[in-house]
Amino acid sequence: MPTDFTLNGEPTRIDVDPSMPLLWVLRDVLNLTGTKFGCGIGQCGSCTVHINGAAVRSCVLPAAGIAGADVTTIEGLNAAGMGFVQDAWIAEEVPQCGYCQVGQIMTAAALLKSKPSPTEEDIEASMGNLCRCGTYNRIRAAVHRCAAPLPDPQKNGDAKTDGDPP
Amino acid sequence: MSAVSRRHFLKVSSSLGAGLVLGACSLFSGRTVFTPQQATGDELTEDADMLGWIFIGTDGGIRVTIPSAEMGQGVYTNLALLVAEEMDADFSQVSPEPAPVDPQFRNPRILHRQITGGSTSTPAFWTPMREVGATARAMLLATAAIRWNTAASRLSAKESRVHHPDGRTFSFGELAADAALLDPPSTPPLKARADFRLIGTSQARLDTPDKVRGTARFGVDVRLPGMVYASVRHAHAFKGTIASVEGTSKALAMPGVIAIEVFDTWLAVVAEGWWQANQAVKSLRILQDTSRVRFQNTEQQRTALIRALDQEGKSVPRGMMHTLDVEYEVPFLEHGTMSPMNCTAHVTKEGCEIWAPTQAQTDSRRIAAKALGLPRHKVHINTTYLGGGFGRRSNTDFVKQAALLSQRVGRPVQLIWSREETTQHGFYRPAAISRFQIGIDESGDASQWRAQIAVPNVLISQIPEIPDAVWSITGDFVALEGFKHPPYAVGKRSIEGISTRLDTPTGFWRAVGHSYNGFFVESIADEIAHASGQDPAAYRRKCYANHPRHAGVLESLRDLAQWDRPREQGHHLGLAVHESFGSVCGQVVELSVAEDKTVTLHKIWCVINCGIVVNPDSIEAQMQGGIVYGLSAATRAQNTLVDGGIAESNFHDYPAMRLNEIPPMEVRCIDSEDHPGGVGEVSVPPIAAAVGNAIFEATGERVRKLPFSEAGYTQWRSTRG
């Protein structure tokens, strides 16, 4: 049975096994490869997308569950007015391997939409995605940067404390 | 790249026997390393014109070929930076391109294979990449000199332009086509350090924009016309084989399923989508032949290690002021790359095209060619971005599988392992047990140092063609790295490594032997200091009298962490310094421990001496990342053997640190005149010991077995400020 939903602002219809997780609908059916597969059990957050504005782990969300929903993926984040989050990620030089970062950015964008000036506690409560490269302190700094934009810090060879609130 | 004609094709010899190409091709603009459109069937034709170190476009774009795989360590940026420095190029015009498999791109520091590992990329290519840049610069200057009818020595270059003293300029793009017709100089001079403009300054990573937009192409993002997907399962037990499979006809009838392919130790379902393939493969029941399985559980493996140590024997020094007689232990560890194992292959009549997130291009090609029965030159390896490497992707098991599956089904196949298969069928950081019998004299020196370690051979999994007899002579230097030459053994020493077969496959894991030997030796150093009533930092300072780089790191660390400053009530410090991969790294951890053993990490300070600093921000990122990686391992990670296979399966039972647990860190690079050392792995070895030493300060409990969770330290948190 076809399922209708909105994907990055576009009306979209899919006709797949209703139990197929949204992650694989996006990646294999709709060919949007920005959203990543990490664990398949909702543990790591690499597959995070927005469903009606909320961060959701798409690897455990069946296709049947998105009927009528507004789905935003990394491919549509900029058009949704949240490109500043990606800019902050660039400014803080967050990614290393980069595989989890799309999920991190989508999680941060959802947080910032509900709480434009998140506290440390808000960030710790919301930013629970895994990053095996260990970019956590730069993720924290990038979220803070979104809340209160600062000029580019002068990065030089000497000591610099990362991850502290600006 | 067809615009690069052979007429414009130059090859020169550098120290690598490198081919330098200056071609009149129009490059894609911007910094996109990969675009999805590039992965088309027409790349199946071998194009020798692709071989070269630099392509300069008439539009000024400079494409630098990077022999190492980008797995997060920043190598695309840092090696391109070396070329741009000597070339006097505008770095914003430079884009990195992964190298195809070719002898000229071999890593001179690792068995002359094209391989990324051992933190060797910058040390290995420090001189060759700069020579490539200097050669290109000399040819561009010579071309401008001809046009202006002057001597090249009067000209200078800056920001991708050649300057005449009278103010005239040419862009590199304007000169590229003619430059390609010149004979390259044999020994172009390299810059003096004082003339560096890029090296030593923080430069933004070239791969960041694609990675935050979701357009960076990882292995799983390759899309080919007609491509199908595969999910794999292995016989659960190591050394187990597949005896029979139940449920195949039902699985074949599942939607989208194309084929079930069964091999000796693994099988795969191929389907129109990966989820369908995985659903079908999960539905199968595998009956194993376990007749070759020797180890059923972790306890049997521990017994084998202890028996090996008992056979070696030990003797506690006599007549000493203090003695230590202690045993340390670490578990097997899987890498936990964020991206599960994967590879895409397309086997045709002409050969095989492979898209692989691999650290080992030469081995990938050899393994695939052998499996397919093809000559090696018929197999082409395209290196994608790696969703984490940490050493796991120096193995080629997944490459071989993808190639075989594509051959069987006659279509392009993208193989993706589930997280469960990735966790349970890795090449693990070995488990190890070590024993120390230390005699400390009146002056507080460890003048008697006896140590034994029983550990599986790491290299044997990587180079299986070398017989055991050879290993028994050479020993496994990787498993013992960091154990053999402790700076604290100032008198008589007797240090033994016993290679012990446990059948769990072992492999390179970020810092490999150093990851546990750093924990052992730096914990023992702390034990010696405490046993003899010395401050751990003061004790180390004394031992570093003949180790100037250690001493420099220690003094810088004392200053950075303000080691001697009184701490808040309940806060305690732990220190560790370890040399690995040509660099020395030291860390101080400040933590507190609650009654219920909840550990709060307050701050971590890190100092590294890695020789000449190439890209400071990149080093800082690697220090931060390695510390988090090492913390995950030390605090909670272990792979246990049950029924001959790994019990843990996913991130719920093989967990890693999350953002809320990581404290602020402060990193300092000591700049020096030494040849660049490794960076990617060197912050892993000290962290477990630094934490353990701080826990001892806080509680008086010396934890000698990792992970710390086994000793009841199961809750970890951080504080800000």
Chai-1 contact restraints between the chains, C-beta under 6 A:
chainA,res_idxA,chainB,res_idxB,connection_type,confidence,min_distance_angstrom,max_distance_angstrom,comment,restraint_id
A,M20,B,W275,contact,1.0,0.0,6.0,A-B,restraint_1
A,W24,B,W275,contact,1.0,0.0,6.0,A-B,restraint_2
A,D28,B,G273,contact,1.0,0.0,6.0,A-B,restraint_3
A,D28,B,W274,contact,1.0,0.0,6.0,A-B,restraint_4
A,T33,B,D221,contact,1.0,0.0,6.0,A-B,restraint_5
A,G34,B,G214,contact,1.0,0.0,6.0,A-B,restraint_6
A,G38,B,M338,contact,1.0,0.0,6.0,A-B,restraint_7
A,C39,B,R419,contact,1.0,0.0,6.0,A-B,restraint_8
A,C39,B,N650,contact,1.0,0.0,6.0,A-B,restraint_9
A,C39,B,F651,contact,1.0,0.0,6.0,A-B,restraint_10
A,G40,B,R419,contact,1.0,0.0,6.0,A-B,restraint_11
A,I41,B,N650,contact,1.0,0.0,6.0,A-B,restraint_12
A,Q43,B,F651,contact,1.0,0.0,6.0,A-B,restraint_13
A,Q43,B,H652,contact,1.0,0.0,6.0,A-B,restraint_14
A,C44,B,F651,contact,1.0,0.0,6.0,A-B,restraint_15
A,I74,B,G214,contact,1.0,0.0,6.0,A-B,restraint_16
A,Q86,B,V212,contact,1.0,0.0,6.0,A-B,restraint_17
A,W89,B,V212,contact,1.0,0.0,6.0,A-B,restraint_18
A,I90,B,T208,contact,1.0,0.0,6.0,A-B,restraint_19
A,I90,B,V212,contact,1.0,0.0,6.0,A-B,restraint_20
A,E93,B,D617,contact,1.0,0.0,6.0,A-B,restraint_21
A,P95,B,T208,contact,1.0,0.0,6.0,A-B,restraint_22
A,P95,B,K211,contact,1.0,0.0,6.0,A-B,restraint_23
A,Q96,B,G72,contact,1.0,0.0,6.0,A-B,restraint_24
A,Q96,B,G625,contact,1.0,0.0,6.0,A-B,restraint_25
A,C97,B,M71,contact,1.0,0.0,6.0,A-B,restraint_26
A,C97,B,G72,contact,1.0,0.0,6.0,A-B,restraint_27
A,C97,B,G387,contact,1.0,0.0,6.0,A-B,restraint_28
A,C97,B,G388,contact,1.0,0.0,6.0,A-B,restraint_29
A,G98,B,K211,contact,1.0,0.0,6.0,A-B,restraint_30
A,G98,B,A216,contact,1.0,0.0,6.0,A-B,restraint_31
A,Y99,B,M338,contact,1.0,0.0,6.0,A-B,restraint_32
A,Y99,B,S339,contact,1.0,0.0,6.0,A-B,restraint_33
A,Y99,B,G387,contact,1.0,0.0,6.0,A-B,restraint_34
A,C100,B,M338,contact,1.0,0.0,6.0,A-B,restraint_35
A,Q101,B,K211,contact,1.0,0.0,6.0,A-B,restraint_36
A,V102,B,G214,contact,1.0,0.0,6.0,A-B,restraint_37
A,E120,B,R720,contact,1.0,0.0,6.0,A-B,restraint_38
A,E124,B,N660,contact,1.0,0.0,6.0,A-B,restraint_39
A,M127,B,L659,contact,1.0,0.0,6.0,A-B,restraint_40
A,G128,B,R658,contact,1.0,0.0,6.0,A-B,restraint_41
A,L130,B,A656,contact,1.0,0.0,6.0,A-B,restraint_42
A,R132,B,G336,contact,1.0,0.0,6.0,A-B,restraint_43
A,R132,B,M338,contact,1.0,0.0,6.0,A-B,restraint_44
A,R132,B,G388,contact,1.0,0.0,6.0,A-B,restraint_45
A,C133,B,G72,contact,1.0,0.0,6.0,A-B,restraint_46
A,C133,B,G625,contact,1.0,0.0,6.0,A-B,restraint_47
A,G134,B,Q624,contact,1.0,0.0,6.0,A-B,restraint_48
A,G134,B,G625,contact,1.0,0.0,6.0,A-B,restraint_49
A,G134,B,V628,contact,1.0,0.0,6.0,A-B,restraint_50
A,G134,B,Y629,contact,1.0,0.0,6.0,A-B,restraint_51
A,Y136,B,L659,contact,1.0,0.0,6.0,A-B,restraint_52
A,Y136,B,I662,contact,1.0,0.0,6.0,A-B,restraint_53
A,K155,B,S202,contact,1.0,0.0,6.0,A-B,restraint_54
A,K155,B,D617,contact,1.0,0.0,6.0,A-B,restraint_55
A,G157,B,V613,contact,1.0,0.0,6.0,A-B,restraint_56
A,G157,B,P616,contact,1.0,0.0,6.0,A-B,restraint_57
A,G157,B,C669,contact,1.0,0.0,6.0,A-B,restraint_58
A,A159,B,E666,contact,1.0,0.0,6.0,A-B,restraint_59
A,A159,B,R668,contact,1.0,0.0,6.0,A-B,restraint_60
A,T161,B,P664,contact,1.0,0.0,6.0,A-B,restraint_61
A,T161,B,E666,contact,1.0,0.0,6.0,A-B,restraint_62
A,D162,B,M665,contact,1.0,0.0,6.0,A-B,restraint_63
A,G163,B,P664,contact,1.0,0.0,6.0,A-B,restraint_64
A,D164,B,P664,contact,1.0,0.0,6.0,A-B,restraint_65
